[in-house]
């Protein structure tokens, strides 16, 4: 009995200290002028490489359809631990296939890793594969001072019945005082629920003792299941 109690306490302790949070990785591609179709075809070929090599990771593919990065392609994988990056499937062969099928038709803009802040998110996984996603990028003064802001935002998601809201902080490859929030929706009608999200963020920030938000960027992404891989 004592062993069960110890295991339970250890589990709760890990959650309280953020050990339940998982890692993710984003890559953003800019298709070359006049090469969009070839990029899509090549990327599908590359996803075929992942399938043939029994890659256990899921890969989400979105196109950005609003904002300064309009037309750029986002691929992302989630639900990983740091150690999983040591066990990626055949990384040298993966890169070689990328160089053949993808690099000739698009330029990599950035690659970065994130920590999924499950405590400030709604939804238990990314398995819903929602069609539309609102991508919010928040630059803050101090990432360690965002707890109250994120907690109040989570309450806002729940009040608006936003079932898929995932919060991340940059872990590597970018500004470490940057937060990324992805709000997922099934269609534009549902998307409208998020219309006042920027006002809500500013309103919450204004009520804090020390304002921490430096800038907010909002973009919309559309999921392309034919450019995604779900093993």
C-alpha positions in Angstrom: 0.0 0.0 0.0 2.8 2.4 0.8 4.3 1.7 -2.6 1.1 2.8 -4.3 0.9 6.0 -2.2 4.6 6.8 -3.1 3.9 6.3 -6.8 0.8 8.5 -6.7 2.7 11.3 -4.8 5.6 11.0 -7.3 3.1 11.3 -10.2 1.4 14.4 -8.8 4.8 15.9 -8.0 5.9 15.5 -11.6 2.7 17.1 -12.9 3.1 20.1 -10.5 6.7 20.6 -11.7 5.8 20.6 -15.4 7.0 17.1 -16.1 3.7 16.3 -17.9 4.5 18.9 -20.5 5.7 17.5 -23.9 7.9 18.9 -26.7 7.1 19.8 -30.2 9.0 21.0 -33.3 7.9 23.5 -36.0 9.4 24.1 -39.4 8.3 26.9 -41.7 8.8 26.7 -45.4 8.4 29.3 -48.1 7.6 27.8 -51.5 9.7 29.3 -54.3 8.1 31.5 -56.9 6.2 29.3 -59.4 7.1 26.1 -57.5 4.1 25.6 -55.3 2.7 22.6 -57.1 6.1 20.9 -57.2 6.6 21.7 -53.5 3.3 20.0 -52.6 4.1 17.0 -54.8 7.6 16.7 -53.4 6.4 17.1 -49.8 3.9 14.3 -50.4 6.8 12.1 -51.7 8.8 13.0 -48.5 5.8 12.0 -46.3 5.8 8.7 -48.2 9.4 8.2 -47.0 8.3 8.7 -43.4 5.5 6.2 -43.9 7.7 3.6 -45.6 10.2 3.9 -42.7 7.5 3.5 -40.1 8.0 6.9 -38.5 6.0 6.9 -35.2 5.8 10.7 -35.1 2.8 12.6 -36.5 3.4 15.4 -38.9 0.8 18.2 -39.3 0.9 20.3 -42.4 -0.7 23.8 -42.5 -0.7 26.7 -45.0 -0.8 30.2 -43.5 -3.6 32.1 -45.2 -3.3 35.5 -43.4 -0.7 37.9 -42.3 2.9 38.7 -43.4 3.7 35.0 -43.8 0.8 34.4 -46.1 1.4 31.4 -48.4 4.1 29.8 -46.2 3.8 26.2 -45.1 4.1 25.0 -41.5 4.9 21.5 -40.6 4.9 20.4 -36.9 5.2 17.4 -34.7 4.0 17.1 -31.1 3.8 14.8 -28.0 7.5 14.2 -27.8 10.1 14.2 -25.0 13.6 15.7 -25.4 15.1 12.2 -25.6 12.9 11.4 -28.6 15.0 13.8 -30.7 17.9 11.3 -30.1 15.7 8.6 -31.7 14.4 10.2 -34.8 14.0 7.8 -37.7 17.1 7.7 -39.9 17.9 11.4 -39.7 20.6 11.3 -42.4 18.4 9.5 -44.8 15.5 11.8 -43.9 17.7 14.8 -44.8 18.8 13.2 -48.0 15.2 12.6 -49.1 14.3 16.2 -48.2 17.2 17.5 -50.4 15.8 15.5 -53.3 12.1 16.1 -52.9 11.5 19.3 -51.0 14.5 21.7 -50.9 14.6 22.3 -54.6 11.1 23.9 -54.4 11.0 25.7 -51.0 13.3 27.5 -48.6 13.3 26.8 -44.9 12.5 30.0 -43.0 13.0 28.6 -39.5 13.0 25.5 -37.4 12.3 25.7 -33.6 11.4 23.5 -30.7 8.6 24.3 -28.2 7.4 23.1 -24.8 3.6 22.4 -24.7 2.2 24.0 -21.6 -0.5 21.5 -20.8 -1.5 23.4 -17.7 -2.7 26.3 -19.8 -4.2 24.4 -22.6 -7.6 22.7 -23.3 -7.9 19.4 -25.0 -5.9 16.3 -24.2 -4.1 15.7 -27.5 -3.7 16.9 -31.1 -5.8 14.1 -32.5 -8.7 16.3 -33.5 -7.0 17.4 -36.7 -9.1 20.6 -36.8 -9.4 22.4 -40.2 -8.7 26.0 -39.1 -6.2 27.2 -36.5 -5.7 30.7 -35.2 -1.9 31.1 -34.6 -1.1 33.7 -32.0 2.5 34.7 -31.3 3.0 36.7 -28.1 6.3 38.5 -27.3 6.6 39.1 -23.6 9.1 40.8 -21.3 9.6 37.8 -19.0 8.3 34.3 -19.8 8.4 33.4 -16.1 5.9 36.1 -15.3 3.1 34.9 -17.6 1.4 32.5 -15.2 -1.5 34.7 -14.2 -2.0 35.8 -17.8 -2.1 32.3 -19.2 -4.3 31.0 -16.3 -6.9 33.7 -17.0 -6.7 33.0 -20.8 -7.5 29.4 -20.1 -10.6 30.4 -18.2 -11.5 32.5 -21.2 -11.2 29.5 -23.5 -13.4 27.5 -21.3 -16.0 30.2 -21.0 -16.1 30.5 -24.8 -16.1 26.7 -25.2 -13.0 26.6 -27.2 -12.2 22.9 -27.0 -8.8 23.0 -28.7 -6.4 25.7 -27.3 -2.8 24.8 -27.0 -0.1 27.0 -25.4 3.6 26.7 -26.1 6.8 28.4 -25.1 9.9 28.5 -27.3 12.5 26.0 -26.1 15.1 26.4 -28.8 15.6 28.1 -32.1 13.9 31.4 -31.4 13.1 34.1 -28.8 12.9 32.4 -25.5 10.5 35.1 -24.3 7.9 34.1 -26.9 4.6 32.2 -26.5 2.7 30.5 -29.2 -1.0 29.8 -28.9 -2.9 27.6 -31.4 -6.7 27.8 -31.3 -8.3 25.1 -33.3 -11.8 25.2 -35.0 -13.8 23.0 -37.3 -15.1 25.8 -39.5 -15.3 29.6 -39.9 -18.5 29.7 -37.8 -16.7 28.2 -34.9 -13.6 30.4 -35.6 -15.7 33.5 -34.9 -15.7 32.5 -31.2 -12.1 33.8 -31.1 -13.0 37.2 -32.6 -12.3 39.1 -29.4 -9.3 37.1 -28.3 -6.8 39.9 -28.9 -8.9 42.4 -26.9 -9.2 39.8 -24.1 -5.4 39.3 -24.0 -4.8 43.1 -23.8 -7.6 43.4 -21.2 -6.0 40.7 -19.0 -2.5 42.2 -19.4 -3.7 45.7 -18.4 -5.1 44.4 -15.1 -1.8 42.8 -14.1 0.6 44.6 -11.8 3.3 44.7 -14.4 2.3 44.6 -18.1 4.3 41.9 -19.8 3.1 41.7 -23.4 5.3 43.5 -26.0 3.5 42.5 -29.1 0.8 40.1 -30.5 0.7 38.6 -33.9 -2.4 36.8 -35.3 -2.4 34.5 -38.3 -4.7 31.8 -39.6 -3.6 28.3 -40.7 -5.6 25.8 -42.8 -4.8 22.1 -42.3 -3.9 20.1 -45.3 -4.5 16.5 -44.5 -2.9 15.4 -47.8 0.3 17.2 -46.6 0.1 15.6 -43.2 1.1 12.2 -41.8 -0.7 10.4 -39.0 0.7 6.9 -38.3 
